[in-house]
Amino acid sequence: MPSLVGSEMCIRDRITRGHERQVVIEWEQGVLESAISLSGPWLHLPQITSPYVLNTDDAQKFFRLKSEATPTN
């Protein structure tokens, strides 16, 4: 199941269970990043918008929100 990590997550950001095998990530600000390992490298995903729906049958991934517009690893 996906995880959202990072100190930028605020109280309005949330992860909920969608229909059957789905997880929904919602956020108001920032750019979503993903990685297959918690230690990275992190992939900047500026094209992904909220809400983002994931299938839980997919491979494990980690997610975080970055407040700045430039990617970091």
C-alpha positions, 0 to 999 in steps of 0.5 A: 500500500502506498505511503505518504512521507515528509514533513510538508504534509499538512492537516488538509492532506489525506490518504483515503481508501477508494473503491475496492483496491484503490487508494486516493491521495489528496492535497492542496499545495505542493508537488507529488514525488514518488520512489520505490524505496524510502531512501529514494531516488525521488521522482518529481511528478508535476503532471500529477494532480489531486486527487490521485487514485492508485491501484493497490495491486501495483508495485509498492511505492512511497509518496511525498509532497514537496512545497517548492517547484524544483525537484530534489533527491 
